[in-house]
Amino acid sequence: MFEVESIIVDHKDVIHDVVFDYYGRRMATCSSDQTVKIWDENEQGEWAVTSSWKAHSGSIWRVSWAHPEFGQVLATCSFDRTASVWEEVLGEKVGGTMTPARRWVKRTILVDSRTSVTDVEFAPKYLGLLLATASADGVIRIYEAPDIMNLSQWSVQHEITNKLPLSCLSWNTSMYMLSSQLLAAGSDETATATGKVFIFAYSENARKCVKVDTINDITDPVTDLAFAPNAGRSFHMLAVASKDLYIVNIRGTSDATGTSKLDIQTVKHTDHNCPVWRVCWNMFATMLISTGDDGCVRIWRMNYSKKWKCAAELKADGSGPSYEPTLNSPSLPSSAATTAKYYKKGIISNPNQVPWH
């Protein structure tokens, strides 16, 4: 059962990103009004703003939470050509409750980009405190904080140049096959009908991140993409928001000479019938959520034949979810159900006769 709750955010302009923290109890929003707001959920399940500040001098496109192992740390990126790292610190105790006041402090500002920084995302925890940025000039920069206790020092570890401008990126959270550092980036360029999704991986031979493949099946501008969390699969899943929704399966294979390559399978879903803006997965990758120009949030799940189908549709006006009957398991015809009979074939008298699986 799904419930639609409307929250008055008090931003003065368009909201570009909404991100939950690792535990889902805090939320960060950013907007063209150049501010970031932090929301906390109380015991009644209500959301309230606990911090709000002007973070940039231009529209803020994206916000990203670091893993809580590194503290309460945020990264933001903006049209002002910068990315910033923020940390929440405790101040003096306030009032009779003696509760320490919390405030967000800018730890560093990354100024390497010469154009708008379109996306920012922290790497998975096992890679350490890494931060990737994508820019409109087609450059991906991967920064590292050598000392997690000093977030004012960040160094560029890798700089990857791409011919097309980039609009979004996503880290792969799985260490299975391929590379320990695997990320995807998308382009919203409209002038050429070429592949708009690129796969990058760390090369041990070159000692740097390099582009390993391009998904040529997706030629429309890409607005968002997200790798699915790994849950025991032997392949990777990537959701892509473009003119339609795409779900990409990526497998690592080897040719006859032993050279590693990618086996990429792309499936397009046209249920939105309009451009798709955002995609995200649940923590087990059993559910995919997408939003589009139709003002609807669609929830996708895999059916019994291992195909992704729209399971529910949530409308922005709060009119409630409409469910799709596509996930039902195959049922017997009514005539077969009424004529089915069961026959007793024997009795198991000894527990050793039971086959264990």
Disulfide bonds with the S-S distance in Angstrom:
none
